[in-house]
Amino acid sequence: MFNFVRISGGFKNKFVQAPILKLTSDKLKRQASRKDNMKTIEFENKKYTLPCDVVYDDCELVEVVNPYSGQKCILPRFARGVYVAIKNAEVDGKHKKMRKLLDWFSKNFTDEYYTLLD
Protein backbone atom coordinates (compact mmCIF):
# COMPACT_ATOMS: atom_id res chain seq x y z
CA MET A 1 0.00 0.00 0.00
CA PHE A 2 1.13 3.50 -0.79
CA ASN A 3 0.24 6.95 0.44
CA PHE A 4 0.68 10.07 -1.60
CA VAL A 5 3.13 12.53 -0.07
CA ARG A 6 3.49 16.13 -1.21
CA ILE A 7 7.03 17.23 -1.98
CA SER A 8 7.55 20.90 -2.63
CA GLY A 9 10.63 22.31 -4.22
CA GLY A 10 11.18 25.45 -6.24
CA PHE A 11 8.03 26.44 -8.10
CA LYS A 12 6.53 22.96 -8.38
CA ASN A 13 4.62 20.78 -5.98
CA LYS A 14 4.77 17.05 -6.69
CA PHE A 15 2.78 14.20 -5.30
CA VAL A 16 4.71 10.96 -5.18
CA GLN A 17 3.90 7.52 -3.90
CA ALA A 18 5.57 6.62 -0.61
CA PRO A 19 5.35 3.20 1.08
CA ILE A 20 4.46 4.64 4.50
CA LEU A 21 1.96 1.98 5.57
CA LYS A 22 4.26 -0.83 4.50
CA LEU A 23 7.06 0.50 6.70
CA THR A 24 4.70 0.80 9.62
CA SER A 25 3.42 -2.76 9.27
CA ASP A 26 7.02 -4.08 8.96
CA LYS A 27 7.93 -2.28 12.16
CA LEU A 28 4.91 -3.78 13.95
CA LYS A 29 5.88 -7.27 12.76
CA ARG A 30 9.42 -6.82 14.13
CA GLN A 31 8.06 -5.67 17.49
CA ALA A 32 5.66 -8.62 17.63
CA SER A 33 8.43 -11.10 16.85
CA ARG A 34 10.62 -9.57 19.58
CA LYS A 35 7.86 -10.17 22.12
CA ASP A 36 7.50 -13.76 20.91
CA ASN A 37 11.24 -14.34 21.44
CA MET A 38 11.25 -13.07 25.04
CA LYS A 39 11.90 -15.77 27.57
CA THR A 40 9.40 -16.50 30.33
CA ILE A 41 10.60 -17.93 33.63
CA GLU A 42 8.56 -19.24 36.52
CA PHE A 43 9.89 -18.39 39.99
CA GLU A 44 7.99 -18.82 43.26
CA ASN A 45 4.71 -19.57 41.43
CA LYS A 46 4.94 -16.35 39.40
CA LYS A 47 5.82 -15.97 35.72
CA TYR A 48 8.39 -13.39 34.65
CA THR A 49 8.89 -12.33 31.05
CA LEU A 50 12.48 -11.17 30.76
CA PRO A 51 12.99 -7.76 29.12
CA CYS A 52 16.40 -8.70 27.67
CA ASP A 53 18.71 -11.61 27.05
CA VAL A 54 20.52 -12.85 30.14
CA VAL A 55 23.41 -15.29 30.48
CA TYR A 56 21.87 -17.33 33.30
CA ASP A 57 18.14 -17.94 33.11
CA ASP A 58 17.77 -20.21 36.12
CA CYS A 59 16.29 -19.47 39.53
CA GLU A 60 19.29 -20.20 41.76
CA LEU A 61 19.49 -17.51 44.43
CA VAL A 62 22.60 -15.32 44.54
CA GLU A 63 23.73 -12.42 46.69
CA VAL A 64 24.14 -9.03 45.00
CA VAL A 65 25.86 -6.03 46.61
CA ASN A 66 25.16 -2.36 45.93
CA PRO A 67 28.61 -1.01 44.98
CA TYR A 68 27.90 2.41 46.50
CA SER A 69 26.18 1.62 49.81
CA GLY A 70 27.44 -1.92 50.46
CA GLN A 71 23.87 -3.15 51.10
CA LYS A 72 23.18 -6.74 50.09
CA CYS A 73 20.13 -8.56 48.79
CA ILE A 74 19.27 -11.98 47.41
CA LEU A 75 18.10 -12.32 43.79
CA PRO A 76 17.44 -15.21 41.42
CA ARG A 77 20.14 -15.44 38.77
CA PHE A 78 17.83 -14.26 35.97
CA ALA A 79 17.06 -11.06 37.90
CA ARG A 80 20.77 -10.52 38.54
CA GLY A 81 21.22 -10.78 34.77
CA VAL A 82 18.73 -7.95 34.30
CA TYR A 83 20.56 -5.96 37.01
CA VAL A 84 23.85 -6.44 35.12
CA ALA A 85 22.14 -5.36 31.88
CA ILE A 86 20.93 -2.18 33.64
CA LYS A 87 24.46 -1.36 34.80
CA ASN A 88 25.87 -2.08 31.31
CA ALA A 89 23.26 0.16 29.66
CA GLU A 90 24.17 2.90 32.15
CA VAL A 91 27.87 2.64 31.28
CA ASP A 92 27.16 2.53 27.53
CA GLY A 93 24.86 5.57 27.72
CA LYS A 94 21.83 3.65 26.42
CA HIS A 95 19.31 5.53 28.52
CA LYS A 96 16.17 4.32 26.73
CA LYS A 97 17.14 0.68 27.25
CA MET A 98 18.19 1.39 30.83
CA ARG A 99 14.80 3.00 31.59
CA LYS A 100 12.96 -0.03 30.15
CA LEU A 101 15.02 -2.41 32.28
CA LEU A 102 14.66 -0.26 35.41
CA ASP A 103 10.88 -0.21 34.96
CA TRP A 104 10.82 -4.02 34.70
CA PHE A 105 13.10 -4.43 37.73
CA SER A 106 11.15 -2.00 39.93
CA LYS A 107 7.85 -3.67 39.01
CA ASN A 108 9.02 -7.25 39.63
CA PHE A 109 11.60 -6.85 42.43
CA THR A 110 10.57 -3.67 44.25
CA ASP A 111 12.49 -4.15 47.52
CA GLU A 112 15.65 -5.21 45.71
CA TYR A 113 15.28 -2.23 43.34
CA TYR A 114 15.40 0.17 46.30
CA THR A 115 18.41 -1.66 47.76
CA LEU A 116 20.45 -1.88 44.56
CA LEU A 117 19.38 0.87 42.19
CA ASP A 118 17.62 3.70 43.99
C-alpha positions as CSV (number, residue, x, y, z in Angstrom):
1,M,0.0,0.0,0.0
2,F,1.1,3.5,-0.8
3,N,0.2,7.0,0.4
4,F,0.7,10.1,-1.6
5,V,3.1,12.5,-0.1
6,R,3.5,16.1,-1.2
7,I,7.0,17.2,-2.0
8,S,7.6,20.9,-2.6
9,G,10.6,22.3,-4.2
10,G,11.2,25.5,-6.2
11,F,8.0,26.4,-8.1
12,K,6.5,23.0,-8.4
13,N,4.6,20.8,-6.0
14,K,4.8,17.0,-6.7
15,F,2.8,14.2,-5.3
16,V,4.7,11.0,-5.2
17,Q,3.9,7.5,-3.9
18,A,5.6,6.6,-0.6
19,P,5.4,3.2,1.1
20,I,4.5,4.6,4.5
21,L,2.0,2.0,5.6
22,K,4.3,-0.8,4.5
23,L,7.1,0.5,6.7
24,T,4.7,0.8,9.6
25,S,3.4,-2.8,9.3
26,D,7.0,-4.1,9.0
27,K,7.9,-2.3,12.2
28,L,4.9,-3.8,14.0
29,K,5.9,-7.3,12.8
30,R,9.4,-6.8,14.1
31,Q,8.1,-5.7,17.5
32,A,5.7,-8.6,17.6
33,S,8.4,-11.1,16.8
34,R,10.6,-9.6,19.6
35,K,7.9,-10.2,22.1
36,D,7.5,-13.8,20.9
37,N,11.2,-14.3,21.4
38,M,11.2,-13.1,25.0
39,K,11.9,-15.8,27.6
40,T,9.4,-16.5,30.3
41,I,10.6,-17.9,33.6
42,E,8.6,-19.2,36.5
43,F,9.9,-18.4,40.0
44,E,8.0,-18.8,43.3
45,N,4.7,-19.6,41.4
46,K,4.9,-16.4,39.4
47,K,5.8,-16.0,35.7
48,Y,8.4,-13.4,34.7
49,T,8.9,-12.3,31.0
50,L,12.5,-11.2,30.8
51,P,13.0,-7.8,29.1
52,C,16.4,-8.7,27.7
53,D,18.7,-11.6,27.0
54,V,20.5,-12.8,30.1
55,V,23.4,-15.3,30.5
56,Y,21.9,-17.3,33.3
57,D,18.1,-17.9,33.1
58,D,17.8,-20.2,36.1
59,C,16.3,-19.5,39.5
60,E,19.3,-20.2,41.8
61,L,19.5,-17.5,44.4
62,V,22.6,-15.3,44.5
63,E,23.7,-12.4,46.7
64,V,24.1,-9.0,45.0
65,V,25.9,-6.0,46.6
66,N,25.2,-2.4,45.9
67,P,28.6,-1.0,45.0
68,Y,27.9,2.4,46.5
69,S,26.2,1.6,49.8
70,G,27.4,-1.9,50.5
71,Q,23.9,-3.1,51.1
72,K,23.2,-6.7,50.1
73,C,20.1,-8.6,48.8
74,I,19.3,-12.0,47.4
75,L,18.1,-12.3,43.8
76,P,17.4,-15.2,41.4
77,R,20.1,-15.4,38.8
78,F,17.8,-14.3,36.0
79,A,17.1,-11.1,37.9
80,R,20.8,-10.5,38.5
81,G,21.2,-10.8,34.8
82,V,18.7,-7.9,34.3
83,Y,20.6,-6.0,37.0
84,V,23.8,-6.4,35.1
85,A,22.1,-5.4,31.9
86,I,20.9,-2.2,33.6
87,K,24.5,-1.4,34.8
88,N,25.9,-2.1,31.3
89,A,23.3,0.2,29.7
90,E,24.2,2.9,32.1
91,V,27.9,2.6,31.3
92,D,27.2,2.5,27.5
93,G,24.9,5.6,27.7
94,K,21.8,3.6,26.4
95,H,19.3,5.5,28.5
96,K,16.2,4.3,26.7
97,K,17.1,0.7,27.3
98,M,18.2,1.4,30.8
99,R,14.8,3.0,31.6
100,K,13.0,0.0,30.2
101,L,15.0,-2.4,32.3
102,L,14.7,-0.3,35.4
103,D,10.9,-0.2,35.0
104,W,10.8,-4.0,34.7
105,F,13.1,-4.4,37.7
106,S,11.2,-2.0,39.9
107,K,7.9,-3.7,39.0
108,N,9.0,-7.2,39.6
109,F,11.6,-6.8,42.4
110,T,10.6,-3.7,44.2
111,D,12.5,-4.1,47.5
112,E,15.7,-5.2,45.7
113,Y,15.3,-2.2,43.3
114,Y,15.4,0.2,46.3
115,T,18.4,-1.7,47.8
116,L,20.5,-1.9,44.6
117,L,19.4,0.9,42.2
118,D,17.6,3.7,44.0
